[in-house]
């Protein structure tokens, strides 16, 4: 089983929307590397949903509910989508600032290729992300604890748009 981070603009489609809908088609991905990652997904893979824009934080969990398939609305055979099933909301958002401040995430594509919308999450980073979301500084180096805790304390704005991704 693989693990992924999927970025979304909360004004377009937020984790609140996914919670309401329970399941959605994850579409709108056009970048070649992101599409390669979509095509590598399998039913049952775990996902963390990350809000971009002003929030810049991981906010919830989901599961890939289908194998990748051609985007039925895309009009381009190169575009691929997956179905996504809602999981649980993270106890606390994990901000980009907290991730940047934590050496456990050094070299992660989320930081190296900031505009990439589909990012693989190695097991150790997945575990660390969930620990931060639970509010713990478990295994965080002492030099980053106060920074990470302070960065995570910001409460994200609620998305107001109910539009689905195109």
HELIX and SHEET records of a PDB file:
HELIX    1   1 UNK A   15  UNK A   21  1                                   7    
HELIX    2   2 UNK A   32  UNK A   40  1                                   9    
HELIX    3   3 UNK A   96  UNK A  101  1                                   6    
HELIX    4   4 UNK A  103  UNK A  105  5                                   3    
HELIX    5   5 UNK A  109  UNK A  112  1                                   4    
HELIX    6   6 UNK A  123  UNK A  133  1                                  11    
HELIX    7   7 UNK A  142  UNK A  152  1                                  11    
SHEET    1   A 6 UNK A  23  UNK A  26  0                                        
SHEET    2   A 6 UNK A  80  UNK A  95 -1                                        
SHEET    3   A 6 UNK A  57  UNK A  64 -1                                        
SHEET    4   A 6 UNK A  46  UNK A  51 -1                                        
SHEET    5   A 6 UNK A   3  UNK A   8  1                                        
SHEET    6   A 6 UNK A 118  UNK A 120 -1                                        
SHEET    1   B 3 UNK A  23  UNK A  26  0                                        
SHEET    2   B 3 UNK A  80  UNK A  95 -1                                        
SHEET    3   B 3 UNK A  69  UNK A  70 -1                                        
END                                                                             
